Amino acid sequence: MSIRLTVAVALAALAIAPAAASADGPLPPGSCATHGAAGLAYETGVNCRSVEVDGHPRRYVVYVPDRRLAEAPVVFMFHGSSGTGEQFLRISGWREQADRTGLVAVFPTGLQYRVLESGLRVTKWNEFGLRAKIDPHELPPGYPEDAPMPADDTGFVDAMLADLDSRLPIDRHRVYMSGFSNGAGFAARLSVERSTRVAAAAYSAGGLSRATEPDRAVPTYITAGTLDDRLLTRTGLAELPLDPVELLANPVLGSFVDPQLATLGLDEGDFGAVTSPTSTLLRWPAPDPLLQFRMIARLEHRYPNGDNNPAGFAAAPEFWDFFRSHRLP
């Protein structure tokens, strides 16, 4: 893969904003209006950057908190289908978590593909199996004809990490992956293909579609919601159960967890469960879990940020508690 790094930095206001404004109106806070010259240093706040991968510019947003740790952990947050990095900067809670803890949060944007099932062109990450879900002959806008299709998103992450490592004092032993839906599937793929570089992964409403053999078993935390329509349509249920026995007995939910158990080399019967009226947490193995799966009551197909589910579950602080207990050896 040929990578030529170009860097563009634009500072933006930090307040949460609603959907993007019209092309003629002002951009919402946290949006990337312009890209500056290559090679600029990171600044405190929202940094809008671009890196060229296989002859095509890829964009991402890096949030650097005012009180950054001396060697900062890095969390990548991958949006779901049709999303953008700027959107998840605003809604995921990771920017606020960076302000609280001193980590650096990265919000990349995927390329647009024509999805076969819907016929729509939407942003997607190259999770395992993406090629079968898109029209591989219709390239993303401006994408070179001789570049890999789908795009080498793993190489994109490598390029972002190289830029971060050259411009910020980051802790390469504490690089973490999070994601939502299709972005969760890509975070799971990175846990396999970059298992010696990813300290831990935690994501929502997605994951591995098949068992794999990574070089290292990456600690993983997965969440899903009882009202997630992507799962409900495959079960015939009105709502998914919180009871741990019913959860594991459901074949659809089993297929959601089984590839991860096999990938990590875990015994499916060696687990513990913690239940409450608002969620159920399963842990493999029970005493010192390498894999955790939480089912959240009344949560739809959303990345949980505390405001979008009656349980009040917020992924960013919960996932950060998980991340900070894991670092690369």
N, C-alpha and C positions, 0 to 999 in steps of 0.2 A: 504494500500500500504506500503510495506517495503522499506525503503530508507536508504542506507548506503552511506555516502558521502565520496568520494575520490577525491582529488584535485591534479591537475597537472598544473604547470605553466611553459610556455616557452616563452621567449621574442623573438620577431621577428621585422624586419625592418618595417617602416611605409609607404613606398612608395606604390602607386597603381601599381598593376602588372597585366599582361594579364593572359591567361589561365594557368593551372598548368603545370609544366614541367613533363617530362617523369620520370619513376621510377628511372632511372639511373642518371638523371640530377639533378641540384640544384632545390630546392623548391622555388617557387616565394615568394617574401616578404609578410608577413602576414599569411603564412602557418604554420601549427602546425606539426613540424617534430618529436618531442619527448614529452613525458609526465613525469614530475618529481615526487618526493615523495609527499605523501598526506600531507595536512595541511600547505602548504606554503602560505605566505601572497601574496596579490596582489601587482604587481609592475606596474610602469608607462609603458604604451604601450600596446602591444598585449599579453594577458594572455590566454593560452590554457588550458582548464580545463576539467575534467571528473567527472560525478556524476553517481552513480549506482542507477537505479530505477527498482524495480521488478526483481532484479538479473541480470540486463543488463547494461553495461556502456553506458552512454549518453554523447556526447561531445558538447562543446560550447566554444565560444571565447568571452572574455570580454575585451573591450578597455577602458583603464583608461587614461584620458588625463593628460598632465603634470600639468596643472592648474585646478585641480578638485575643485568643490565647496565644502564647508565644510560639508554640507549634500547634497550629489549629487542626482539629479533626475536620474532615470534609464529608458532607452528606450530599449525594446526588439524588434529586427528586425527578422522576420521569412521569410525565403527564399521561393520561389515557388517550384513546382514540379521539381525534378532532381537537385535542387540547393544544396548549402552547406552554412554553416555559414561563412566560410572563403571567399567564393565568394562574399557574400553580405557585408562583412567587406570591401572588395576592391571596390565594385561598387555602393553601395547604397547611399553614401554621409553621413551616420551617424557617421563614424569615424571623418570626417572633422567637422561635426556639434558638436561633443564632444569637439574637440580642440577649437572651437570658443566659446563654452558656459559653459564648465565644467561639462556636464552631463556624465554619464557612459553608454556606449552602449554595448548591449549583442547580440551576433549572434550565436544562437544554430543551430544544424544540425538535421534534421529529420531522421527517419529510412527508409530503403528501402523496398518497397512492390511491388508485381506483379500487375500491373494495368490491369484490364480486357479489357478495350477499346483498348489499344495499344499492350498488351502482354509484355510490357517492365517492368523491375524492376527499379524503381526510388525512390528517397527520397520523402517522403510525411509527412504532418502533419495531425493529427487526427482531422480534421474539422468535423462538423456535416455531416453525410452521407458518411464518407470515407469507412466504411465497405462494402457498396454496390458497391463500385468502384474498390475494390481490391479482390484478391484471399485470403480469410482469412485462408486457409489451408497451404499456403506457407509462412513460417515465415521469418522475416528479418534474414540476416546472423548472426549466433551465438545467436539468440534470444531464451530464455528458453521456453520449451513447456508449462509450467504451468503459464506463464505470460499472462497478458491481451492482446488480439488481436482485433483491432489494439492497439498499445501501449498507455499507460496512459501519453499522452503528457502534460496534465494539471498538473499531479503530477510531471512531469519533470520540469515545470516552478516553481512549489512550491519549489522543491529542489534547483533550481538555485537561487531563491530569498533568501532561507535560507542561502545559502553559501555567497551570496553578503552581507546579513545583518550581518553575523558573522565576515566578513573580511574587510568590508568597511563601512565608515560612510555614508549611503545612506538615502534618505528621503522616507520613506515608504508611505507618502501621495502623492508622485509624481512618481508613477510607471506607465509607458505608454507602449502600445502595437502597433506595426506597422507590416506590412507584405505585401507580394505580392502574388496574385493569390491564390493558395492553402494555402499559409502562411497568406493571408488576411482572408481567411475563418477560419483559426485557431485563429487569433487575434480576430475575431468576436466572436468565441466560448468562448474565455477567457473573453470577455466583459460580457458574460452572466453568466458563471460559477464562475468567480472571480470578480463579479461586485462591491463587497465591498472592493476590493484590487486594482483594476485598476482605475486610475484617469481619463484616457481618452484613446481612440483608434483612430488611423488614418492609413488607408491602401489603397492599390491600386489593381484594377482588380479582386476583389473578395469580399466576404462578407457572410452574412447570407443567407442560402437557405430556411429558414422557420422562421416564427415568434416564439418568445420564451417569457418567463416571468422571467426576471432577478430580483434579490432583489433590484437593484438600476439601474436607467437609466444612462448609461455611455455615456458621450459626445463623438460623433463619427464624423469623417471626412473621406469620401470615394472619390477616384478619379478613372476615367476610361478614355480611349482614343478613339477618333473617328475612329481610324483604328485598334481597338482591334479585331483580327480575331475570338476570342472566342465568342464575342458578334455578330459580323457581320454575321457569319454563321447561326445565329438563326433569323436574321432580313430580309435577302435578299437584304440588302442595300450595296452599294459600300463604303459608309462612313456614320457614325452616325451623327446626326444633332447637332448643337450647339444651335439652337433656343429652348428656355425653354418650349414652348408649345408643339413643336414636340417631345422633349425629353420625357416629361411626358406622352404624348399620345402613345408612342411606347410601346407595351405590354411587350417586352423583357426587355427594360430598366426599365419599371415599376416594373417588378418582381425583378429587381436588387435592387431597393430602397424600395419597399413596405414592405418586411419582417422587414427591419430596422425601418421604420416608426411605424409599429405595435408593435415591440419590445419595442420601446421607448415611446409608447403611444402618438404619435403625430398625429395631424390632417393633412392629406395630402394636404388639401386646404389652410392651413395657412403657406404660404411660401413667400419668396422674392427671386428675381433673380438679379444677376449682370452679365452682358454680355460684352464681348470684342471680337475682331477678333480671339483671340487665345484660349479662354475658356469661359465657362459659369458656374457660381457658383449658386447653389440652396441652400437655407437655411430654415430650419424648427425649430421653428417658425421664422418669419422674423426679429423681433427686437433683440432677444437674442437666437441665434440658438443652439439647442442641437444636431442637425444633419446637416452636410454640405455635399453636393455632387458636385464635380467639373468634368465637361467633358472637356478634353484637346484636342485641335485641333492637328491632324496628329500624335498622339501618338499611337504606336502599343502596343502589349501585353508585356509591360515592366514596371518595377518600375522606375518612372521618376526621373532622376538624373541631369537634366539640359542639358546634352549633347546628350540625345537620343530622343529628340523631337524638332521640329522647333519652338514650342512655348517657349522653354527655361525654362519650368516649372521644378523645382527641389523639390522633395517631402520633403527631410529632413528639410530644413529651413522653408518651408511652414507649415509642420506638427508640427515643434517645436514651431512656433508662436501660433498654436492652442493649443498644449499641455501646454505651460507655463501659459495659462489663466485658466487652470483647475487643481484643486488639490482635494484630498479627503477631505470631511468635518471633 
